[in-house]
């Protein structure tokens, strides 16, 4: 779990995804208009690029609410792990060379 939330970038990203999920849930629950509510699209946008890449593979899974929530959670955790890996890669310092050579 430390690899997924290993830095503040990944934690901030997961907080952003959680806040978006709260707003989307509130929007869907309070929607009373006759046309469709497309608020759930924001969860795809926030978890991009992984959510857009895997949507073709996972389309049978995300037809149901539980599958959709699990799909968004997996995409968010994978993106957070990628942010942690990029953060660790950026912290590596180049090898020092002897200036006399």
Backbone bond lengths (Angstrom), bond angles and torsions (degrees), N, CA, C in turn:
res aa  C-N    CA-C-N  psi(-1)  N-CA   C-N-CA  omega(-1)  CA-C   N-CA-C  phi
1 X - - - 1.452 - - 1.529 111.06 -
2 X 1.327 116.48 -28.06 1.454 119.76 -179.51 1.531 111.26 -65.09
3 X 1.336 116.37 -31.60 1.457 118.70 179.63 1.528 110.82 -68.05
4 X 1.320 117.53 -30.91 1.464 120.29 -178.49 1.528 111.19 -76.13
5 X 1.308 117.56 -41.80 1.477 120.68 -178.57 1.519 110.56 -114.60
6 X 1.304 116.30 44.60 1.451 121.33 -173.66 1.508 115.66 -78.80
7 X 1.310 119.17 -13.36 1.465 120.20 178.61 1.535 109.54 -144.13
8 X 1.312 115.72 173.51 1.465 120.56 -175.78 1.513 112.74 -71.88
9 X 1.315 117.54 -24.86 1.460 119.46 176.91 1.526 110.67 -64.90
10 X 1.321 116.49 -45.43 1.459 121.06 179.64 1.524 110.91 -67.23
11 X 1.327 117.11 -40.66 1.467 120.16 178.43 1.519 111.21 -64.78
12 X 1.320 116.55 -43.50 1.464 120.57 177.37 1.518 111.77 -62.22
13 X 1.325 116.04 -39.23 1.460 120.37 177.77 1.529 111.10 -63.46
14 X 1.320 116.88 -44.58 1.467 119.92 179.42 1.531 111.38 -66.34
15 X 1.322 117.42 -34.23 1.466 120.21 174.83 1.530 109.99 -65.15
16 X 1.326 116.84 -41.43 1.465 120.65 177.09 1.526 111.56 -60.72
17 X 1.320 116.88 -42.89 1.463 120.58 178.21 1.531 110.56 -64.25
18 X 1.334 117.07 -42.34 1.467 120.37 179.35 1.521 111.73 -64.21
19 X 1.338 117.68 -42.90 1.462 120.38 177.88 1.519 111.55 -64.69
20 X 1.314 116.94 -38.77 1.462 120.36 176.88 1.522 110.48 -64.15
21 X 1.328 117.19 -40.00 1.465 120.74 178.14 1.523 111.40 -63.35
22 X 1.330 116.98 -38.16 1.466 120.31 177.90 1.527 110.47 -65.32
23 X 1.318 117.05 -45.24 1.471 120.59 179.84 1.526 110.85 -64.63
24 X 1.321 117.16 -41.52 1.467 120.74 179.00 1.520 110.39 -64.73
25 X 1.316 117.62 -43.25 1.466 120.70 178.46 1.520 110.88 -62.64
26 X 1.320 116.81 -43.97 1.468 120.33 177.48 1.524 110.85 -61.27
27 X 1.311 117.27 -41.64 1.459 121.04 -179.80 1.523 111.75 -64.61
28 X 1.329 116.54 -41.50 1.469 119.56 -179.42 1.529 111.07 -69.55
29 X 1.312 117.25 -40.04 1.465 121.00 -178.41 1.528 111.37 -67.33
30 X 1.324 117.54 -38.38 1.463 120.63 -176.19 1.524 113.70 -93.08
31 X 1.317 118.86 3.35 1.462 121.83 -177.22 1.520 109.72 -74.64
32 X 1.321 117.08 125.64 1.463 120.63 178.91 1.531 112.22 -131.26
33 X 1.289 117.88 18.49 1.461 122.45 179.57 1.535 110.11 -86.36
34 X 1.329 117.54 156.26 1.468 119.50 -178.51 1.544 113.32 -74.28
35 X 1.328 118.08 -20.69 1.462 119.05 -179.62 1.529 110.74 -88.35
36 X 1.317 116.11 173.37 1.464 121.41 -174.26 1.524 111.75 -73.02
37 X 1.314 115.52 150.32 1.454 122.53 175.34 1.529 107.44 -102.89
38 X 1.309 116.66 116.74 1.458 120.91 -177.63 1.527 112.50 -102.89
39 X 1.302 116.94 27.51 1.470 121.01 -177.80 1.522 112.15 -63.61
40 X 1.323 117.65 -31.29 1.466 120.30 -177.85 1.524 112.33 -65.01
41 X 1.312 117.48 -17.23 1.463 120.78 177.36 1.528 110.02 -62.22
42 X 1.325 117.43 -30.11 1.469 120.43 179.32 1.518 111.90 -62.41
43 X 1.317 117.62 -30.61 1.469 119.40 176.83 1.522 111.07 -68.11
44 X 1.330 117.09 -34.31 1.462 119.82 174.08 1.522 110.92 -66.62
45 X 1.328 116.42 -39.99 1.461 120.55 -179.05 1.530 110.68 -66.28
46 X 1.322 116.85 -42.65 1.472 120.66 -177.54 1.529 111.02 -69.15
47 X 1.320 118.12 -32.54 1.464 120.63 -179.24 1.526 112.66 -95.92
48 X 1.315 117.35 13.02 1.472 121.00 176.13 1.511 108.75 -68.24
49 X 1.250 121.03 153.58 1.452 131.25 7.44 1.521 113.68 -88.66
50 X 1.327 117.38 -15.75 1.463 119.63 -174.95 1.524 112.18 -63.24
51 X 1.311 118.32 -37.02 1.461 119.84 -178.36 1.519 111.79 -66.39
52 X 1.326 118.13 -32.91 1.457 120.46 178.58 1.525 111.73 -77.30
53 X 1.322 116.89 -31.81 1.460 120.76 -178.87 1.535 111.02 -70.29
54 X 1.315 116.12 -41.76 1.461 120.68 -174.35 1.526 114.71 -92.97
55 X 1.315 118.59 0.96 1.462 119.77 -174.93 1.527 111.97 -64.92
56 X 1.300 118.18 -32.64 1.466 120.26 178.11 1.518 112.26 -68.04
57 X 1.310 116.33 -36.92 1.462 120.93 179.57 1.521 110.94 -73.93
58 X 1.320 116.05 -38.23 1.462 120.89 -173.15 1.522 113.48 -95.66
59 X 1.314 118.94 8.97 1.469 119.39 -175.62 1.528 114.09 -59.22
60 X 1.347 121.46 -35.87 1.469 118.40 175.37 1.526 112.66 -66.64
61 X 1.320 117.23 -28.60 1.460 120.92 -178.02 1.520 111.18 -75.34
62 X 1.328 117.57 -39.93 1.464 120.42 -171.99 1.516 113.36 -85.50
63 X 1.332 117.75 10.06 1.460 120.04 174.48 1.520 112.10 -72.24
64 X 1.304 117.61 -21.57 1.462 122.74 -179.28 1.523 109.51 -109.08
65 X 1.314 116.05 154.30 1.467 120.66 -176.00 1.516 112.13 -60.72
66 X 1.316 118.01 -45.55 1.464 120.63 -179.20 1.523 111.07 -64.32
67 X 1.305 117.28 -39.31 1.456 121.19 177.36 1.518 112.10 -66.09
68 X 1.331 116.23 -38.63 1.461 120.66 177.95 1.521 111.19 -64.78
69 X 1.325 116.97 -43.83 1.463 121.32 179.47 1.533 110.00 -64.03
70 X 1.324 116.85 -42.93 1.462 120.31 178.94 1.529 110.95 -64.94
71 X 1.320 117.44 -40.58 1.461 121.92 179.27 1.521 111.33 -62.73
72 X 1.328 117.04 -45.27 1.463 120.96 178.42 1.524 110.24 -64.91
73 X 1.328 117.64 -40.11 1.470 120.75 179.64 1.528 111.13 -64.37
74 X 1.319 117.55 -43.04 1.471 120.63 179.24 1.524 110.39 -64.96
75 X 1.324 117.47 -43.04 1.467 120.57 178.56 1.529 111.03 -63.55
76 X 1.323 117.57 -41.35 1.460 120.71 179.92 1.528 111.12 -65.76
77 X 1.326 117.50 -42.72 1.467 120.39 179.50 1.527 111.46 -67.20
78 X 1.326 117.06 -37.81 1.469 119.87 177.86 1.531 110.80 -66.78
79 X 1.331 116.81 -40.59 1.464 119.59 177.35 1.529 111.27 -66.26
80 X 1.328 117.06 -37.82 1.476 120.22 177.19 1.526 110.38 -65.09
81 X 1.325 117.70 -39.00 1.463 120.61 176.68 1.527 110.72 -63.96
82 X 1.324 116.61 -38.01 1.468 120.30 177.38 1.528 110.35 -65.72
83 X 1.324 117.76 -39.58 1.464 120.32 176.96 1.531 111.29 -64.12
84 X 1.324 116.87 -39.40 1.456 120.33 177.22 1.527 110.52 -63.88
85 X 1.324 116.51 -44.00 1.465 120.20 179.55 1.525 111.11 -63.27
86 X 1.321 117.55 -41.97 1.467 120.70 177.83 1.523 111.04 -65.22
87 X 1.321 116.81 -37.63 1.461 120.39 177.48 1.515 111.97 -64.44
88 X 1.324 116.43 -40.83 1.463 119.77 178.39 1.520 111.14 -69.41
89 X 1.309 116.34 -36.50 1.457 120.16 178.33 1.526 110.77 -65.61
90 X 1.315 116.63 -37.08 1.455 120.89 179.41 1.516 113.79 -71.53
91 X 1.330 117.20 -22.83 1.459 120.51 -179.49 1.520 113.23 -83.43
92 X 1.309 116.92 -15.30 1.463 118.85 179.78 1.510 109.33 -65.25
93 X 1.299 114.08 135.69 1.464 119.29 -179.27 1.515 109.17 -99.77
94 X 1.303 116.60 142.93 1.468 118.39 178.17 1.518 111.20 -66.58
95 X 1.287 113.97 155.03 1.451 120.75 -179.41 1.528 109.59 -67.49
96 X 1.332 116.83 134.44 1.459 120.21 178.80 1.516 110.58 -78.17
97 X 1.299 114.46 137.65 1.451 119.41 177.83 1.518 108.91 -108.37
98 X 1.274 115.16 151.05 1.460 120.59 178.51 1.534 108.86 -73.50
99 X 1.337 118.32 121.60 1.453 119.70 -176.41 1.536 113.49 -67.68
100 X 1.332 116.81 -15.07 1.468 119.36 -179.41 1.512 112.19 -77.08
101 X 1.343 117.14 -17.17 1.460 118.63 -177.94 1.483 113.34 -98.67
